[in-house]
Amino acid sequence: MAEDRKSFLLRLPPALWKDIEQWSADELRSVNAQIEYVLRDAVARRKKGQDKAGGG
């Protein structure tokens, strides 16, 4: 069974949308998949930084 996903509206400036659209095309992803990838990476980096700073 597919995992549940939360849908929401995201408003972006046209220039940022264009950059993300090009980036996603370069990496053979949809814009949605690219945004999810970037967010997952940011969250993982944040957690990694907290582990170092907070000691666990």
N, C-alpha and C positions, 0 to 999 in steps of 0.2 A: 504494500500500500504506500502511496506517495505521502511524504510528510506534509503536514499542514503548513501553509505559508500565510503570512499577514500581508495584505495589500494596503497600500497607502499612496496618496498623491504626493508627488515631489515636484516642486517648481524650481527650475534652474534657469539662470540667465542663458540666452541663446549662444553666447560664445563658449560657455562651459559645456553646454550640451554638444556643441560641434566638436569640441576637443575630446569629450568622452566617446562620442560616436566614432571619431577617427581612431582613437585608442582601441576601442572594442573591435573595430574592423581589422586593425593591425594584429590583434591577438585572436582573431577568428571567434569572437564571442558576440552575443547580442548586447545591446546597451544595458539591459536589465542584468544580465549575467556579469557584465563588467563592473557595474555598480556594486553588486553583491560581493564580487571578488575583492574589490577595493575595501569595502566595509569589513569583510571577514579578516583581511590582512591587518587593517588598522586595529581591530579589536584584539587580535592575537598579539600584535606588537605592544599594545597597551598592557595586556595581561602579563606579558613577559617582563615589561618594565616594572610593573608592580611587584612581581616576584623578587626581582633584584633589590628594589628599594625597601619593600616591606618585609622581606625575609620569609614570605610564605603566606 
